[in-house]
Amino acid sequence: MSRGSSPTLRKRRLVSELRRLREAADLTIEEVGERLECSASKISRIETGRVGVTPRDVRDMLAAYGADRATLDELVQLAREARRKAWWDEFGDIAPGRYVGFEADAESVRTYQGLMVPGLLQCEAYTRALIRDVLPDAAPAEVDRRVELRKARQALLVDDEPLRLHVVVDEAALRRLIGGREVMAEQLWRLHEVEKLPNVTLQVASFEAGGHAAMDGPFVILTFPEQLDPDVVYIESTRSDVYLEQSSDVARYSDMFARLCAEALDPAASFALIGRVARELA
């Protein structure tokens, strides 16, 4: 699947256009609900992407907005494409499908992690140990599925059109013994393999540098191939996932990431530090 062609991004583009066309028609959500004889909450859920959009929904909404035939045909087709199944749907019970879809669509990802190695760079033993720590009650079958999902996501880095990944990881993540010394040593040497990938940049925020721009916590900035699809900032938590799409929010996190990169070790010094930590575990 080519970048930007998955159902996740199609749905995002569709609901954005539906919202824009409603506002251009100078209609409130409540007025649209009255015209379509449905609840205003349904229109709101459609525009925020919390529910699916059928081609019939699109036709009814665009009729209320007075849209032309070309726009109608284009958005109905988007609605059909947004309802297709994607490979990550089978993991919907264990992963935020919207994020996995965005990641699969993205042209580039910039991310900071403070307490763990980012998922796209984890070795299997590290992933299993981390899952056991975070989800101690998870059944072996669920752990296997989570590992399988992680591996499927990692394939993006070696695709024909590989994802560009820029990671800044805190030194704390390198020194925290997830799974014990042997597992952690394997993980650190896995990071050294990343040096061979031209599409991956890895930097370490060292202890010696003191505080840094991202002390508030981890985040991901996803950038897509088409200008029609603005960047998204993703913030994961144990209670809920947050997606920031306002240009001001994206600009704030982009500036934070730029400052973080300037404060972190450069890639060569970062790999040297990773090697030193790995040798300490030997």
Order of alpha helices (4+ residues) and beta strands (2+ residues): alpha-alpha-alpha-alpha-alpha-alpha-beta-alpha-alpha-beta-alpha-alpha-beta-beta-beta-beta-alpha-alpha
